[in-house]
Amino acid sequence: MPPTQAPCLVTIRLLEARTDIVLVITDVGIPGTMNGSILAYLIRNRWPTVKPIVASEGTIVKQMRRMPSPIETHPKP
């Protein structure tokens, strides 16, 4: 991945180009203008057949589980 392309943008471009992706696992803290939790909600709304999973430290995971439409989350070990 070129250093000028943020991981979220690359993920979005892959999802736009392919129809065989069924799962995306991301961390909340990724470089770029969009974090992993925003990416997960975008994926769920735009590609309903793709399951987003977010991994991060415990506090953020607990906050995301309390949101109105929770995304599946897993704490990092």
VMD Tcl script that draws the C-alpha trace (Angstrom):
set ca {
  {0.00 0.00 0.00}
  {1.48 3.37 -0.94}
  {2.06 5.61 2.10}
  {-0.39 8.20 0.72}
  {-3.34 5.82 0.86}
  {-5.04 5.34 4.21}
  {-6.16 1.79 5.09}
  {-9.83 2.80 5.17}
  {-9.68 4.15 1.64}
  {-7.99 0.99 0.41}
  {-10.66 -1.11 2.14}
  {-13.48 0.91 0.58}
  {-11.92 0.61 -2.88}
  {-11.59 -3.16 -2.46}
  {-15.22 -3.47 -1.40}
  {-16.32 -1.38 -4.38}
  {-14.31 -3.56 -6.75}
  {-15.07 -7.03 -5.39}
  {-18.19 -8.94 -4.46}
  {-16.57 -11.91 -2.72}
  {-15.57 -10.15 0.52}
  {-17.75 -11.24 3.45}
  {-15.73 -10.12 6.48}
  {-13.61 -7.08 7.37}
  {-11.65 -6.96 10.63}
  {-10.27 -3.59 11.64}
  {-8.73 -1.81 14.59}
  {-10.18 1.48 15.80}
  {-6.79 3.18 15.74}
  {-5.69 3.14 12.11}
  {-3.97 5.96 10.21}
  {-5.89 8.39 8.06}
  {-8.93 10.62 8.41}
  {-11.35 7.78 9.19}
  {-10.96 5.43 12.16}
  {-11.92 1.77 12.24}
  {-15.24 2.26 14.01}
  {-16.43 4.72 11.38}
  {-15.25 2.30 8.69}
  {-17.22 -0.52 10.33}
  {-20.46 1.51 10.35}
  {-19.88 2.59 6.75}
  {-19.35 -1.03 5.70}
  {-22.46 -2.24 7.51}
  {-24.63 0.46 5.93}
  {-23.19 0.35 2.41}
  {-22.41 -3.38 2.10}
  {-24.96 -5.24 4.27}
  {-23.62 -8.65 3.22}
  {-20.16 -7.82 4.63}
  {-19.65 -8.34 8.37}
  {-17.39 -5.74 10.03}
  {-15.58 -6.62 13.26}
  {-13.67 -4.05 15.30}
  {-10.82 -4.93 17.65}
  {-9.38 -2.40 20.07}
  {-8.53 -1.74 23.66}
  {-11.21 -2.46 26.24}
  {-12.61 1.04 26.89}
  {-13.37 1.75 23.26}
  {-14.91 -1.69 22.77}
  {-17.25 -1.11 25.74}
  {-18.29 2.30 24.35}
  {-19.03 0.83 20.93}
  {-21.19 -1.91 22.44}
  {-23.42 0.77 24.02}
  {-24.13 2.52 20.70}
  {-27.66 2.29 19.24}
  {-26.58 -0.08 16.46}
  {-23.64 -1.95 17.94}
  {-20.95 -3.43 15.72}
  {-19.37 -6.71 16.77}
  {-16.29 -5.85 18.82}
  {-13.45 -7.78 20.41}
  {-10.90 -6.49 22.90}
  {-7.25 -6.92 22.09}
  {-5.34 -9.24 24.42}
}
mol new
graphics top color blue
foreach p $ca { graphics top sphere $p radius 0.5 }
foreach p [lrange $ca 0 end-1] q [lrange $ca 1 end] { graphics top cylinder $p $q radius 0.2 }
display resetview
